[in-house]
Amino acid sequence: MIIKFNRKVYFISLALLIIIYIVGLIGLNTSIRDDVAALTPITLMISGLILFINHREWSRYFVIFVIFISLAGYLVELIGVESKILFGVYTYGETLGYKIYGVPVVMGLNWFLMVYSCGMVANMFRFGTFVKSVIGALLMVILDLSLETVAVKLDFWTWENDIVPIQNYVVWFIVAFIFLIFFHNLDLKKLNRIAVALFIIQYIFFFILSYTL
């Protein structure tokens, strides 16, 4: 089912995202930081819902993509935490909510949001699948660079000796690249302006927090 672009829905969605992240930005820099940080899973779920509302083509391929990336993303995190080999030695805190085997359930959704958004941004370029996947993976690494600075302060996760290993970014790029190859090879409509906006908003959000927290 293909849904026509709805300008009104787009601007309402954009306004909601901007408001949510501005409120979060302000709240995280006040005395109620911990309470606001605890709302992170809800923020991610609302962001996901907004992306779904603005997705232009609902097909079995899109459903497969959502399920696969969410489950695979969670599994990668689980392997990373348990093996301590993939990304390095890290453990999740309590801020991201309910955990299964030490990994917050919401991390599956987070992987979907990032792969989908970065994939949509990369798809704006007139390149082949390989190059677009490289661009998308690089965008995910760029976003993670700011996120890592914030994550420890908000108890999303912590690293051994408080040092983010280089291998984290290398493996992050490789996994993101594989997921994005899958995304770009799927027969689904890759047009979602809100996904592009979400990437920009999240990047600005974490970039500012990396300097203000």
C-alpha positions as CSV (number, residue, x, y, z in Angstrom):
1,M,0.0,0.0,0.0
2,I,1.5,3.3,-1.1
3,I,0.6,6.4,0.9
4,K,0.8,9.8,-0.8
5,F,3.0,12.5,0.7
6,N,0.9,14.5,3.1
7,R,2.4,17.9,3.8
8,K,0.2,18.6,6.8
9,V,1.2,15.3,8.5
10,Y,4.8,16.0,7.7
11,F,4.9,19.4,9.3
12,I,3.0,18.2,12.4
13,S,5.4,15.3,12.7
14,L,8.4,17.7,12.3
15,A,7.1,20.1,14.9
16,L,6.5,17.2,17.3
17,L,10.0,15.9,16.9
18,I,11.6,19.4,17.3
19,I,9.5,20.0,20.5
20,I,10.3,16.6,22.0
21,Y,14.0,17.0,21.5
22,I,14.2,20.6,22.6
23,V,12.3,19.8,25.8
24,G,14.7,16.9,26.3
25,L,17.7,19.1,25.6
26,I,16.5,21.6,28.2
27,G,15.5,19.0,30.8
28,L,18.7,17.1,30.6
29,N,20.6,20.3,31.5
30,T,18.6,20.9,34.7
31,S,18.3,19.3,38.1
32,I,15.7,16.8,36.8
33,R,18.2,15.3,34.4
34,D,17.8,11.7,35.7
35,D,14.0,11.9,35.4
36,V,14.2,13.2,31.9
37,A,16.8,10.7,30.9
38,A,14.5,7.9,32.1
39,L,12.1,9.0,29.4
40,T,14.6,8.0,26.6
41,P,12.8,4.7,25.8
42,I,9.5,6.6,25.4
43,T,11.2,9.2,23.2
44,L,12.6,6.5,20.9
45,M,9.2,4.8,20.7
46,I,7.5,8.1,19.8
47,S,10.2,8.8,17.2
48,G,9.6,5.3,15.7
49,L,5.9,5.9,15.6
50,I,6.3,9.2,13.8
51,L,8.6,7.5,11.2
52,F,6.0,4.7,10.7
53,I,3.2,7.3,10.2
54,N,5.3,9.0,7.5
55,H,6.6,5.9,5.7
56,R,5.3,6.0,2.2
57,E,4.9,2.3,1.3
58,W,3.7,-0.4,3.6
59,S,4.7,-3.8,2.1
60,R,5.9,-7.1,3.3
61,Y,9.4,-6.0,2.5
62,F,9.2,-3.1,4.9
63,V,7.8,-5.3,7.6
64,I,10.6,-7.8,7.0
65,F,13.1,-4.9,7.2
66,V,11.7,-3.6,10.5
67,I,11.6,-7.0,12.2
68,F,15.0,-8.1,10.9
69,I,16.9,-4.9,11.8
70,S,15.3,-4.7,15.2
71,L,16.1,-8.4,16.1
72,A,19.5,-8.4,14.4
73,G,20.4,-5.1,16.1
74,Y,19.4,-6.5,19.5
75,L,21.3,-9.7,18.8
76,V,24.5,-7.8,17.9
77,E,24.3,-5.9,21.2
78,L,23.7,-9.1,23.1
79,I,26.8,-10.7,21.5
80,G,28.7,-7.5,22.1
81,V,27.9,-7.4,25.9
82,E,28.3,-11.1,26.5
83,S,31.4,-11.8,24.4
84,K,33.1,-8.4,25.0
85,I,34.8,-8.9,21.6
86,L,32.7,-7.0,19.1
87,F,32.6,-3.4,20.4
88,G,34.8,-3.8,23.5
89,V,34.0,-4.2,27.2
90,Y,30.8,-2.3,28.1
91,T,27.7,-2.8,30.2
92,Y,24.3,-1.1,30.0
93,G,23.0,1.0,32.8
94,E,19.4,1.5,33.9
95,T,18.4,4.5,31.9
96,L,17.3,2.7,28.8
97,G,14.8,0.6,30.6
98,Y,13.9,-3.1,30.7
99,K,16.7,-5.5,29.8
100,I,16.9,-9.0,28.6
101,Y,20.2,-10.7,29.3
102,G,21.8,-7.3,30.1
103,V,20.6,-5.5,26.9
104,P,17.7,-3.0,26.9
105,V,14.9,-4.2,24.7
106,V,14.7,-0.7,23.2
107,M,18.1,-1.1,21.6
108,G,16.5,-3.1,18.8
109,L,14.2,-0.2,18.0
110,N,17.2,2.2,18.2
111,W,19.1,0.2,15.6
112,F,16.1,0.3,13.3
113,L,15.7,4.1,13.8
114,M,19.4,4.7,13.0
115,V,19.7,2.4,10.0
116,Y,16.4,3.6,8.5
117,S,17.2,7.3,9.0
118,C,20.8,7.1,7.8
119,G,19.7,4.9,4.9
120,M,17.1,7.5,3.9
121,V,19.7,10.3,4.0
122,A,22.2,8.3,2.0
123,N,19.5,7.4,-0.6
124,M,19.3,11.1,-1.5
125,F,22.7,10.7,-3.3
126,R,22.8,9.4,-6.8
127,F,25.2,6.5,-6.2
128,G,25.0,2.8,-6.3
129,T,24.1,0.5,-3.4
130,F,27.7,0.1,-2.2
131,V,28.5,3.8,-2.0
132,K,25.2,4.7,-0.4
133,S,25.7,2.0,2.2
134,V,29.2,3.4,3.0
135,I,27.7,6.9,3.3
136,G,25.0,5.7,5.6
137,A,27.4,3.7,7.8
138,L,29.7,6.8,8.0
139,L,26.7,8.9,9.1
140,M,26.0,6.3,11.8
141,V,29.5,6.5,13.1
142,I,29.4,10.3,13.1
143,L,26.2,10.2,15.1
144,D,27.7,7.6,17.5
145,L,30.8,9.9,18.1
146,S,28.5,12.5,19.8
147,L,26.3,9.8,21.3
148,E,29.2,8.1,23.1
149,T,30.1,11.3,24.9
150,V,26.5,11.6,26.2
151,A,25.7,8.0,26.9
152,V,28.1,7.5,29.8
153,K,26.9,10.7,31.5
154,L,23.3,9.6,31.3
155,D,24.0,6.0,32.3
156,F,23.0,4.5,28.9
157,W,26.1,2.4,29.1
158,T,29.6,2.5,30.5
159,W,33.0,1.4,29.1
160,E,35.8,-0.3,30.8
161,N,38.2,2.3,32.2
162,D,35.8,4.9,30.8
163,I,37.5,4.7,27.4
164,V,35.7,4.1,24.2
165,P,37.8,1.7,22.2
166,I,38.5,2.4,18.5
167,Q,37.2,-1.1,17.7
168,N,33.7,0.2,18.8
169,Y,33.6,2.6,15.8
170,V,35.1,0.1,13.4
171,V,32.7,-2.7,14.2
172,W,29.8,-0.2,14.4
173,F,30.7,0.9,10.8
174,I,30.9,-2.7,9.6
175,V,27.6,-3.8,11.1
176,A,25.9,-0.6,10.0
177,F,27.2,-1.2,6.4
178,I,25.8,-4.8,6.4
179,F,22.4,-3.6,7.6
180,L,22.4,-0.8,5.0
181,I,23.3,-3.1,2.2
182,F,20.2,-5.1,3.2
183,F,18.2,-1.9,3.3
184,H,19.2,-0.6,-0.1
185,N,18.7,-4.0,-1.8
186,L,15.2,-4.3,-0.5
187,D,12.4,-3.5,-2.9
188,L,10.7,-0.8,-0.9
189,K,10.1,2.9,-1.4
190,K,12.9,4.8,0.2
191,L,11.3,8.2,0.6
192,N,10.6,9.5,4.1
193,R,11.5,13.2,4.7
194,I,10.8,12.8,8.4
195,A,13.6,10.1,8.6
196,V,16.0,12.7,7.2
197,A,14.8,15.3,9.7
198,L,15.1,12.8,12.6
199,F,18.7,12.2,11.7
200,I,19.5,15.9,11.6
201,I,17.6,16.5,14.9
202,Q,19.2,13.7,16.7
203,Y,22.7,14.7,15.6
204,I,22.2,18.3,16.7
205,F,20.7,17.0,20.0
206,F,23.6,14.8,20.9
207,F,26.2,17.2,19.6
208,I,24.9,20.0,21.8
209,L,24.6,17.6,24.8
210,S,28.2,16.5,24.3
211,Y,29.2,20.0,25.2
212,T,26.6,21.0,27.8
213,L,26.3,18.0,30.1
